[in-house]
Amino acid sequence: TASKKNKMKTRSPYLNYIADYMITRHYSLRTIKSYLRWIAFFIHFHDKRHPSSMGDNEVVAFLDHLFLKRNMSPRTQAAALNALVFLYKHIVESELSLNLEFAKSTRQPKLPVVMTPDEVKQIMSFMQKRYYLIAGLMYGSGLRVMEAVQLRVKDIDFDYKCIQIWNGKGNKHRITTLATELIPLLRNQIAQVDEYLKLDLQNEQYAGVWMPHALSRKYPTANKALAWQYLFPSYKLSADPETGEICRHHFHPTCVRKAVKSALKKSNIRKMITPHTFRHSFATHLLQSGADIRTVQAQLGHSDVKTTQIYTHVLQQGANCVVSPLSKIF
């Protein structure tokens, strides 16, 4: 918390005001960090002019710069636009035009990197024990890394062999499959969580696990119940950055990324593999096994089936659909 306060002091009073506004309205820390970065970039791009003295024209010039000079992807340009829409709507209180005419990035999205089942098995064999189950859930259930580390004990449904994902990307809820093979590991993990909770309850400073704000009022004692504890709790207690209360957070996604990177180095695989590659592989392998694309869409939580169709493009490459003419001359 000391380092977070120091960072707050190094920001301008205006950015601190925006951060406080977002914190009191329960924006995620990741969103706050992203929005502040883009807003600061926008202000510096226009020679530190105050946003209230600028508007549509300056926003268009900034977005043009991101594409024409920085060659940023459509997703990055959209993230910048979202931050500025928030700034003008909630802070400046003068909304931007709905028809901003800026040069939109048209760079084609990359095809996802996909592992073969053997490669998944190989990478998982090199995963550190503490991250093995997370990798299994990312591949076995198609979870994003943040969805995996934010799972709570109650989200695992052993009876129906499924996992409930709450407030995933876009604040959407969904249910995805649970691999039977992971059930013993999950039961063991929950037993470990229970041991942590018993120790924490002996600590007078322990305030319970972080709860979504509406639920913390509706169920005031749930923060100390096993069902609501994070499935992958941090090994140390820490202070909540919003309240200062002592609680036990979940694994940080950066640790998972480092674990996957370490496992990749130990393997003989030459693909660029990240935690998200497990999710890509889950979707591709489901389609390969004959699953309907709408089913895969629901499992991944995509709003638009076009997003899911990127995996059919992967399957249409190479030997799965096309026989190389070189093969006919040998």
ABEGO torsion letter per residue (X at the ends): XAAAAAAAAABBAAAAAAAAAAAAAGBBAAAAAAAAAAAAAAAAAAGGBBAAABBAAAAAAAAAAAAAAAGBBAAAAAAAAAAAAAAAAAAAGBBBBABBBBBBBABBBBBBBBBBAAAAAAAAAABBAAAAAAAAAAAAAGBBAAAAAABBAAABBAAAGBBBBBGBBGGBBBBBBBBAAAAAAAAAAAAAAAAAAAAAAABAABAEBBBBAAAAAABAAAAABAAABBABBBABBBBBAAAGBBBBBBBBAAAAAAAAAAAAAABABABBBBAAAAAAAAAAAAAAAGBBAAAAAAAAGBABAAAAAAAAAAAABEAAABBBAAAAAX
